[in-house]
Amino acid sequence: MIRTTQLNLGPEIIDLGVGQPSPSLLPFSLVKEAAENLFALSNGDFLAYGPEEGDGYFRASLAGFLTSSYQSPVQSDQLFVTGGASQTLDLICTLLTSSGDTIFCEDPTYFLSLKIFADHDLEVVGLPLDEQGLDVSALEEKLQQARPKFVYLIPTFHNPAGTTLCQERRKALVELAEKHGFFIVADEVYHLLSYGDPPPTAMAGWAGSGKVFSVGSFSKILAPGLRLGWIQTDPALWRHFAGRGLLQSGGGLSPFASAVVKEAIDLGLLERNRIFLQKVYGQRLRFLKKTVRDCLPQSEVFADPGGGFFLWLKFDPGTDCEQLLPRAREQGAGFLPGNRFSAHDSCPNFMRLSISYYPEPKLESGIQRLACLFEG
């Protein structure tokens, strides 16, 4: 079989562990309209090698979009164009670390970030989080024992825990970075997907400190196949990326995708799509929370997320969710076990569920299938 997508699920299974948009939510007509507008108006520069930091017109449009969305000013010279959040993490590890270096991250954290850190042979120290996000006091204690090259965190609508770091802790985190000399790598790909009250100021708001890399992506608000994202940071920091041989040889990342998305921003299509996704995902999240309460009373939601894709369910300490997974597959269901999100196997009685792939009827059926695991 010739594969065209990363994910290939059969119709017989409802895998609530899937954390990517379903094909039905990918905005084909929107991207087509933006591309047609681009080809009608452009001289074709986007087909050439691009500048290392990314196209200047795209960065200006993106700065305007983020200024409106974050409700705080974003300057185009703070933005460096990337091939998406995963490539950004790899670039940051390449630039800031060497084999054997120590980094800190939340425990739990995005499970595939742990794979990227392992690829770079980094020593990962886990930090606890609570319902308000990263425990900054625990970080301060860890800093007495080790000095990380950077602290990686997902401050808003955390993957998997659903938490949002409160404003006071964000400020305290930056103060610790300035005092102890480490960088902050803030994975903010869910910040623009809030379904109620807006979240606190993005960590991008501290980009001028010279200590913060705010990582953004169009994978969640437009389409992952674009492989397009950005870093917002002090210009003196992103210039180190621009000087890498990768970019001097190949030019800026994703110039064609950047040109298409610039048109989507300028035509108002990106904001329209974001509002649409906020409505769809918000309805799904409210539905999933109610269905979990009704059908899985054995669990509790770790934090009540106000946005993003995920619910982080906690079960009794004796529950091993990894061992439950094969039985779930027999029921035609799926989820992601908690230990996959921990560098230290500290979450055996947790599981992550996602709203991004399935509509409400499938979400309900998936939860009902999982409930069968706890009967009798």
N, C-alpha and C positions, 0 to 999 in steps of 0.2 A: 504494500500500500504506500502510495506517495503521500507524505505528510505535508500539510500546509500551515498548521498551527501547532503551538506547543502542547495544547490540551486536547485530548481525544477521549471524551467520555461517552460510554454507551447510554442509550435511552433508559436502560433498566436500573441505573443507579442514580441516586440523588446525593451527591458529594458536597456536603455543606462546609467542607474544608477549602473549597476552591475560592481563592481570593482575587479573582480577576473579573472584569466585566463580561457578561454574556454577549454573544454576537448580536443579539437583538438590540443591545444598547450602544453598539458601535456606530458612530454618526457618519455613515457612508455618504448620504446626500449632502451633509454639511461640508465634509472634506472635499467632495466633488465640486461644490459651488465655490469654495475658496480657491481650489486649484484652477478652475476655469477662469476665475477673476484674475488670478496670477498670470496665467498664460495670455490673457487678453491685454494686460497692461504692462507686463515686464519686458525688459530687453534681454532676458535670459542669463543675467549674471549669476543666478542661483545654480546654474549648471557648471560653474567654474569652481576651482578651489576657493574656499572662503577664508576670511581672516581668522586667525587662531582663536580669538575670543568670541567669535560668532558675528553674524551680520549686524551692522550698526543700526539699520532701520528696524530689524526684528527686535533687537534689545531695547530700542526706544518704545516700540509698541508694547512689549512685555512689561517694561517699567510702568507704563501708564495703566495697564491692566492690573498689575499687582498693587499699585498705589490705591486704586479704587477698591480692590478686593480686600487688601489688608487694612485699609483706612489709615494708612501711614505712608509717608513719602518713600518712594523707591527710585534711586537714580540709576540710569542706564549704565553708568560706568562701574556700578557694583555687580553687574550681571555678567556671568560667563556661561556660554551655551555648552551643554553636554548632550550625550547620547542617552540620557535617562538616569534615574536615581541609582541603579545598580552599577552602571559604568562610573558614575560620580564617586560612589564609595570606593571602587577599585582605584580610581585616579587619586583620591585622597590618601588611601593607604600607600600607594606608590610614592607619592610626594612626601608624606609626613613620617613614614615609618620604615624600619628595617627589620629583618627577620629577628624574632625574639623580643621585640619591643612589647611593652604593656599598654593596653588600652582598657578603658572602663566602658561598660554599657549596662543598661537596665537588664534585670533578670526577672521576668522574661523579656525577650526582645524579638524583633523580626528574624525568623529562623534562617532565612537565606543570607542575611548580613553575617551571620556566624560562619557560613561557608566562605564568604569573601574574606573574612578575617583569617580563617584557617588557610586559605590559599596564600596569604602573605605571612604565614607562620607567626602570628601575633599571639601573645599571652592575653587572654580575655579574663578580666575580673568583673564579676557580676555585682550589680547594685540593686538593692530592694526598691520596690515601688509600692505605693499605697493608692487609695482611691483618688488622691490628688497628684499622682504621677511620681516621678523620681524622688526618692527620699534624699534630699540635699544634705541633711545632717549626717546620714550614713556615708555619703560621698566625702564629706569633710573628714570623717574618721578614717576612711580608706586612704586619704591623701597623706596621712601620717605614716602609712606603711609603704606606699608605692606612689610613683609619679607617672601618670599615663601620658602618652603622646597626645591622645585626645579622649574625650568622653563622647560616645555615640548615644543619642537618645531620640525617641519619637515623641515630641512634646505634646502633640495635639491629636486626639482620637487614636490613641496608641494601638499599634499592631503587635501583639494580639489583645492587650488588656483593656482597650477602650478608654483609658484614662486621659485626662488633660491636665498638664502641669499648670498650676495656678501662677498668677502673675508674680507674687512675692518670691516663689521659688525660682522663676525664670531670672529675675533680677539677682538673686543670691547666687545662682549658678554662674552668671557672667562675672560677678565679683570674685568668686573663687578661681575662675579661669585666669583673671587678671592677676590675682595674688600669687597663684602657684605656677603660672606659666604653661598651662595646657590649652589645647584648642577644644572647641565645642563643635561637633558635627550633628546638626539638628536635621533629622529626616522629617520634612514638613509636607509630605506629599498628600496628606489628608486634611491639611488646614483649611482648604477651600471647599470642603464638603461638610458644612455644618447644617444641622436640621432643626435648629432652635435658636437659642441665644448665641451670638457670635463668641468665638473663643477669645482668650487673652491675646495680647499682642504677639505676633509671630516672633520667633527667635531671630528672624531676619531683621527685626527692628534694631538689633544690636550689632548689625554687620559692621558698622563703623568702629567697633571696639578693636578690631584686628584679631579677635579671638574666635569669631563665629563663622562657620560655614553653614548657611541655610540651603538645604537641598530641596529642589522642587522638580515636579514632573508633570507632563501632560498625559501620562498613562491613566490617571484616575479621573481627570476632568475632560478628556477628549478621546484618545485612543492609544493603547500601548504600542501598537505596531508602528507608530511614528518614530519611536525610539528618540525622544526629544525631551530634554529637561534643562535645568539651569542650576547654577550655584549663585547665591547672593552673598557677597563678602566684601571686605575691603579690597580695593583695586590692587593694592600692593601684594595681596595674597594670590589673587587669581592670575596675576602676571607670571607667577612661578609655573602655573599650568601651561600658559601660552608658550613658555620657553622650552617645553618638552619636545624631544625629537619626534614623538608621535604626531604632534600638531604642526611642527615646522615642516615635516615631510608630507603629511596628508591634508593640511589645512584645517580650518575650523570644522567642528562636528555637525553633521546633519544640515548642511546649507539648504538643501531642497525642502526638507520637512520644515525648517525654520521659515522659509519663504511662504509656504502654504499656511502655516499657523499664523504668520503675520497678517495675512489676508483675513483669516478667521477672526482674529482680534479686531482688526480695523472695521470689519463689516458687522461687528456685534454678535457674530455667530458663536464664539467661544463662551461669552457670558450667557447667551441664551441656552447653550447646551449645559452649562454648569447649573443654571436654575432648574432645568429639566431634571438633571440627575439628582439634585437636592430633593426635589419632590418625590421622585421614584424611590430613591434609597431611603428617604425619611419615612415613607409609608411602609416600606419593607422592614425597616428596623423596628418601628413600633409594633408591627404585626409579629415579628419574630420574638420580641420580648414577651408579648402576651402569650404566644403559643408555648414558649418555654415555661412560663409560669403555670400554664394550664396542664401541660403534658409531661413536664420534667420537674416535678416538685422535689426530686432528690438533689437538684442543683440550685445554686444561687449565682446571679450575675455579679461578677467581681466589682465592676463599676458600671454605672448607667451612662453609656456613651451618648454624647450629643451630636455625633457625626461619625464619619468614617464608615468602615465596612464590617466591623467585627463585634461579636459578643464573646467574652471570656468567661466560661462557666467553671465554677468550682464545685467539686463533689466531696464527699466524706474522705478523710485522710486515707482510709484503707482502699480507696478506688484507684485502680491502675488503668488509665484510659488507653495506654498503648496496648494492653492486653484485651481491651474491649473492641479494638478496631477490627480484628478479623471477624468477630461475631457481628459487628455492624455491617460489614461487607456482605455477610450471608443474608442480612435483612434488606440489602439493596441500598444501604446508606453509607455515609462517610463523614469524617471530621478530621481535624488535625489534633493529635495528642499533645498535651502540654509540654512534655519533656523535650520536644523538638525545638521549643522556643527558649530553652535554657542551656547556658554553657556548662551548667553544673548539675543537670538532671534534678532540678529542684521543684518541678511542677508536675509530678506524676498524676495528680488527681484533678487536673484541669484539661479542658478541651476548648479549641477555638472553632466558632461557627461564623460563617460569612453570609452577608446579604447580597453580594455583588452579582452572583451568577443566576440565581433562581427567583422567579416571581412568587407571590404569596402562596398559591396552591401547592407549588413544589416545596416551599419552605415548610408548610404545614405537614405535608406527607413525609418529608425527611425527618422532622422532629417526632412524628408518630412512630416511624420505624426505629429511631433511636430509643424511644420510650420502651420498646419491646425488650431492650437489653436489661431493663431493671424490673421486669415483671417476674413474679414468682420467686 
